[in-house]
Amino acid sequence: MKSAYRPHSMSRKKDPIELFHSGQLVKVCAPMVRYSKLAFRTLVRKYSCDLCYTPMIVAADFVQSVKARDSEFTTNQGDCPLIVQFAANDARLLSDAARIVCPYANGIDINCGCPQR
Ligand SMILES: Cc1cc2nc3c(=O)[nH]c(=O)nc-3n(C[C@H](O)[C@H](O)[C@H](O)COP(=O)(O)O)c2cc1C
């Protein structure tokens, strides 16, 4: 997560909850490890995707390593609304990861589906 990135302005229009209450069809790009990174999210947004997820990010690595953070998560001003998905088995680490990423995200998701340690 490069320091040059400025936090999203959390305009009401970009609020994911509002999207789901709009009565319109909401097009969502689900999280996909190795695929749904910034370039892919930029592409699907061009094809009118309303809401994107990041790939699953391991919360412990994200919290403990700046290098992991920079390689696992990049964003920009157009990358919004964005849900960041974490894998975690420790509530403190999940909460710390969420706190770090929240200026750049419109929501946090925990992956409860994929087998993880
Ligand atoms: C290559 C690949 C990577 C995926 N990675 C994740 C992931 O990181 N987190 C997650 O919750 N689901 C992951 N999934 C599951 C997808 O988010 C999605 O739920 C699944 O592909 C079903 O989508 P569909 O209902 O549009 O068919 C992945 C799926 C694929 C094909």
The ligand as an ORCA input file, in Angstrom:
! r2SCAN-3c Opt
* xyz 0 1
  C      -9.516    -18.377     -9.566
  C     -10.482    -18.150     -8.440
  C     -10.045    -17.559     -7.277
  C     -10.940    -17.347     -6.221
  N     -10.515    -16.727     -5.091
  C     -11.400    -16.450     -4.110
  C     -11.018    -15.683     -2.982
  O      -9.886    -15.223     -2.877
  N     -11.951    -15.462     -2.031
  C     -13.239    -15.939     -2.124
  O     -14.044    -15.694     -1.212
  N     -13.631    -16.629     -3.192
  C     -12.751    -16.881     -4.179
  N     -13.173    -17.547     -5.290
  C     -14.607    -17.857     -5.434
  C     -15.272    -16.733     -6.225
  O     -15.220    -15.507     -5.500
  C     -16.759    -17.033     -6.516
  O     -17.488    -17.154     -5.339
  C     -16.913    -18.292     -7.290
  O     -16.069    -18.249     -8.414
  C     -18.386    -18.468     -7.763
  O     -18.715    -17.378     -8.553
  P     -20.064    -17.363     -9.414
  O     -21.191    -17.444     -8.418
  O     -20.036    -16.045    -10.125
  O     -19.997    -18.532    -10.310
  C     -12.300    -17.762     -6.348
  C     -12.738    -18.352     -7.543
  C     -11.846    -18.542     -8.573
  C     -12.348    -19.169     -9.848
*
